[in-house]
Amino acid sequence: MLVLGRKIGEEVHLGKDIVLKVINISQGVVKIGIDAPKELLILRGELKQKIEAKNKEANIKVALKEIKDLSKLLKK
């Protein structure tokens, strides 16, 4: 992991198309502006974790349904 120190107004460039800019720092909270192509998905970490948990839950439900359906077929 690369760790950088930046001051308000300073930027970090990622590749050719992505710029992170420190907008504000106040009471332990850093506001970051992100300039990136619209097709790039950008998620906060906690939202990504919620989505992954929901996807895992949905996959388990689908797998359980498939197992039940298969079990019914095998009993015939």
C-alpha positions as CSV (number, residue, x, y, z in Angstrom):
1,M,0.0,0.0,0.0
2,L,1.3,3.4,-0.9
3,V,0.7,6.0,1.8
4,L,0.9,9.7,0.8
5,G,0.6,12.9,2.9
6,R,-1.3,15.6,1.1
7,K,-2.5,19.1,2.1
8,I,-5.7,20.8,1.1
9,G,-5.7,21.5,-2.6
10,E,-3.1,19.0,-3.5
11,E,-3.8,16.2,-5.9
12,V,-2.8,12.6,-6.6
13,H,-3.1,11.3,-10.2
14,L,-3.9,7.7,-10.8
15,G,-3.1,6.7,-14.4
16,K,-4.2,9.1,-17.1
17,D,-7.8,9.6,-16.2
18,I,-8.2,9.7,-12.4
19,V,-7.4,12.6,-10.1
20,L,-7.9,12.7,-6.3
21,K,-7.9,16.1,-4.7
22,V,-8.0,16.9,-1.0
23,I,-10.8,19.3,-0.6
24,N,-11.0,19.8,3.2
25,I,-9.6,18.4,6.4
26,S,-11.6,19.0,9.6
27,Q,-12.0,17.2,12.9
28,G,-10.4,14.0,11.6
29,V,-12.5,13.9,8.5
30,V,-10.9,14.3,5.0
31,K,-13.1,15.3,2.1
32,I,-11.7,14.1,-1.2
33,G,-12.8,15.1,-4.7
34,I,-12.6,12.4,-7.4
35,D,-12.3,13.3,-11.1
36,A,-12.7,10.1,-13.1
37,P,-14.5,8.7,-16.1
38,K,-18.3,8.3,-15.6
39,E,-18.0,4.6,-16.4
40,L,-15.7,3.9,-13.5
41,L,-17.6,2.6,-10.5
42,I,-16.6,4.4,-7.3
43,L,-17.9,3.1,-4.0
44,R,-17.3,4.0,-0.4
45,G,-15.8,1.0,1.5
46,E,-18.8,0.5,3.8
47,L,-21.2,0.5,0.8
48,K,-19.0,-2.0,-1.0
49,Q,-19.1,-4.3,2.0
50,K,-22.9,-4.1,2.2
51,I,-23.2,-5.0,-1.5
52,E,-20.9,-7.9,-1.1
53,A,-22.8,-9.2,1.9
54,K,-26.1,-8.9,0.1
55,N,-24.7,-10.7,-2.9
56,K,-23.4,-13.5,-0.7
57,E,-26.7,-13.8,1.0
58,A,-28.5,-13.9,-2.4
59,N,-26.1,-16.5,-3.7
60,I,-26.7,-18.7,-0.6
61,K,-30.5,-18.4,-1.1
62,V,-30.3,-19.3,-4.7
63,A,-28.0,-22.3,-3.9
64,L,-30.4,-23.6,-1.2
65,K,-33.3,-23.3,-3.6
66,E,-31.3,-25.2,-6.3
67,I,-30.5,-27.9,-3.8
68,K,-34.1,-28.3,-2.8
69,D,-35.2,-28.4,-6.4
70,L,-32.6,-31.0,-7.2
71,S,-33.6,-33.0,-4.1
72,K,-37.2,-33.1,-5.3
73,L,-36.1,-34.3,-8.8
74,L,-34.0,-37.1,-7.3
75,K,-36.9,-38.3,-5.1
76,K,-39.1,-38.9,-8.2
